[in-house]
Amino acid sequence: MKRIVFLFVFLVLLSIAAVGCKPDNAATNAGTKPPSSSSKNFLEMTDAAKRHVVIEKKPERVVIMASSILNYAAVVNGKIVGRPSEKIAEIPDMYHNIEEVGHVFNINMEKVVGLKPDLVLMNAQQNNKFSKMLESNHIPFIVLQPKTYEEIKQAMVTVGKVYGNEAVAVKKNKEMDDEIARIISKLPEKRGKKIVILHATPSTVTVELENSIAGGIAKMLGFVNIASGSTPIQGKPERTPYSMEVLVEKNPDIIFITSMGAKDKIEKRLQSDVQGNPAYAALTAVKNHKIYVLPEEMFLLTPGLRYPEAVQLMAKDVFPESFK
């Protein structure tokens, strides 16, 4: 019996000694030191879809699914093997002869897979439906959402990191910041004009909030959006319902209009819902002829790296004398 107790005590002491002499390695320090393997990856990031993306090595076969992202890649001289077909947006010269993989909303996934990409860059709103197919084919992808100015700058930096050229991306962002500051510096100090942004389609008229593209630019310019603080339409966080009563009560100095769809049908809708109301003619913006139609490609589709151009366009509408 004594021998058994002695043997038990001996084994306990031996195990304690073994723990005390255990080498200091990654396994024993889990939670106190970052895993050493992560330092070997080319890039780790959280994309616009809140996905943790790990890129093990620098991509060599990149496919871009959204036309707007091509401009970001061109800034950092990024090579690609596939791009969307495009009839409206301007394609950077360096990508004219690149294999096309279909329209941005109707990408040919067979072509994408056939190009054997080691990375796909996609737009959150335009390409989201292709995520599952990319995952099932084990193709790494990064989701970008370049809509607001801050999102645009973040997308520029992300693309710069993908191509190992972050410094050039940061420089581009600085150039945009400087250009916007230059535009704003031309404006009068007192520029708190009351504005409303009507969004017209053939079927309805709504009002844009500050988190829309046009709303964000108006806020940057110091204008006061009369819809600020309004409850968004369910499923459309950038818009709120249109009300002539509210329009009359707030009486904006300026009316901006964004539109999508057939021009003749939109004009009929505006006439029916807005301009046909007798109260419309009494609005300050209408009496002073301060109504401006904003181009779709800059204020509904993202202006991307042309953001300073969009800022100047809206500023020039309101203060043309500042840009003579």
Helices and strands as residue ranges (DSSP letters): H 2-20, G 36-40, E 43-46, E 52-55, E 62-64, H 67-75, E 83-85, G 93-95, E 100-103, E 106-107, H 109-114, E 119-123, H 124-127, G 128-130, H 131-136, E 141-144, H 149-162, H 166-185, E 194-200, E 205-208, H 213-220, E 224-225, E 239-241, H 244-250, E 254-259, H 263-270, I 271-275, G 278-282, H 284-287, E 291-293, H 296-299, G 304-306, H 307-318, G 320-323
